[in-house]
Amino acid sequence: MKVGNQHKTMNGTLSKRAKQSAANITEVNTAGGFAMARRVTEPRRRLPGGWQMQDVLWCYGDCMYADGKAILPDAHGICWHQGEGYYLRASGRESQFALGKPNLRPVEGLYGQAGKYGEHELRPGRHPGEAEAVGDFFGRVCTAFRETAGGYAGYHAMGMMFAYAARPEILAKYGTFPGLWLEGEAAAGKTRFAEWLMHLQGFRASAGIGLRCCDQAGLAQQLENYSSLALWGDEYRPGLGKAKDALIRASTKAGAKPRSAKGARRPIGTTLLMVGEAPPGAGMGSRFSSVHLSAAQRRGDHMNWMEATKDCFFVFWRLAMERREEFVALLACWLEAYLRTELPGMDARKKLARGIGYGGWKAMSSLIERGAFAEFMRVRQ
């Protein structure tokens, strides 16, 4: 991130307002959530259990979110918040955004199609019945993920993706944010499953970063390009080298740098979503929560429906952005409840990883149920 007198944006010359206060324009080179400099003296908002909300501005390709509110760019691509302007660069700090920039389309609402359960579409304009539409859609998406994964591992994978919305708070609380690792034999559908998971955060990438062909420097740059959004690393195989493995492990820790003798750069930006063969050894495996995919354990074929509706999956993530403080509080409650559960044979690191996925899915479910109930009561009144 650069702060100073930038007089150009990715869309052209700055607006008159921006020129008048060019020192207040911040050029953002990381997509996702980054910590804002504190300009107030009051303490961060405290949540139950000792959790604290972090001051985070979430940057996307078409908008930004701060304090639960969508901020749309002006004609020159600048989003204004508390008297300061922000714009997301066309490229990251040192390289292009390999997975593109996710969009949350804050002015479009989700509409259900009359008489068709689970059939929804996006249209211009948010509407009062959107909570009910999102609830119906969530149930249909959950069924598809569960049956595709062959069980509740589908819910867990969704929960791990949702939990990124609380990644700043989880890092502050535990000093780590475990990633998700999709493994399984060839032709098990790992790539397609990962693509659907990435759509939950507003991405439209159909392939991840090829870990076999991407060098260490390129991987480090992409980790810096995304902050508190999943970075999809594809085609993992043992033998990539100690330097890459160090980067993968370091991506799960707060402000970590790889311990390799060569290539120790800047702090890692985000946590990887790994796809490929099983993680090698306990040191790597304990830092990720693994989901095994197999064609044999699949309980239903939802391919056509998922492909037709995947561009709408981001509405759940958008909801978490709009009600992020509530989402974080719910995740904290469910996660701590999971951590208090006796699970013989599971070490603390693996238990935290499993608990974050559990908490992420339960928090989203609770958020949607509350919204649907509130809408029901409003209509009833």
C-alpha positions, 0 to 999 in steps of 0.5 A: 500500500502506498500513501501520497500524491498519486494523481492517476488511477486505473480509470484515469485522472483523479477527480477534482475532489481527489486533486484537492486532497491528493495526500489523502488518497491511498493506493491499495495493492492488495485485494481483501481486508487490510488493517487501517491506520487507527485515527481514533483513540477509543479501544477496539470493539470487544466481543465476548470471550476476549475477542476484539474487532479489528479495523479492516477495510475490505477491497474488491474489484467493484467496491469496498466495505468498511464497518458493514457498509458498501462503498461504491467508487466514484467516476474515477474509481476512488472509494471515500471513507471518513474523508479519505480516498482509496482505490485498488490498483489494476495490479498488485504490488509486484505482479498481476492478481493471478486469480483476478479481483473478486466482485460483490455487486452491492447494488444487485439483489438475489431473487427467487424464481416463483415455484422453483426451489433453489432457483435464483438469479441476480437483478438490479436493486436490493429488495425487502424479501432478499433475506428469505431468498438468501436463506432458500439459496443457502439451503440448496447450496449446502445440499449440493456441497454436502452431497458432492463431498459425500458428507458433512465435509462439504459443510466444513469446506464451506465454513473454512471459506466463510471463516476468512471473513473473520481472519483478522480477528482469528489471527489476533486471537490465536496467532494462526489461521489454518487453511483448507487442503483438498486432497484425493485421487485423480478425477475426483473433482478437486479442481471443480470443487475448489472453483465453487469454493472460490466463488463463495468469496466472489472470485471467478477463477476457474484454475488456481496457481500452478504450484509446480510451475510457479516459482518461489518469488511468484508465489510470495508475490501472490500471497501478498496480493491477497489479504484475508481472501483465499489464494488457491494453490493447485497441483500440489505434489511432494518434492516442490522444494523446501522453500515453497513448502516453507511459504505454504506453512508460513501462510497460516501464521500471523505476519510470518516469514518463511524460515528458509535460508533463501527467499525470506521476504516480507510478511505473508499476506493470506492463507492458501487453499491447497489442492493436490496430493495429501500434505506431507508429514504432520508439520504441514498437515497440522496447519491445514484442515484436510477434506478428502474428495472421491468420486466413489463417496459422492452422493449426488450429481449437482454439476449442472446446477452448481455451474449454472448458479455459481456466480451467485454464491458470493451473496453469502460472503457479501452478507458476512461483509454487511454484518461482519461484527455479528458474523465474527461474534457468532463464529467466536461463540461456535469456535470456542464451544467446539474447542471445549469439546473433548476429542480424544486423539486430536492435537490442539492445532488440528482441533483449532483447524477443524473448529474454525471450519465448524464455526464458520459454517455455523456462524453463516447459518445463524446469520442467515437464519436470523435474517430470515426470521427478522424478515418473516416477522416484518412481513407478519407485522 
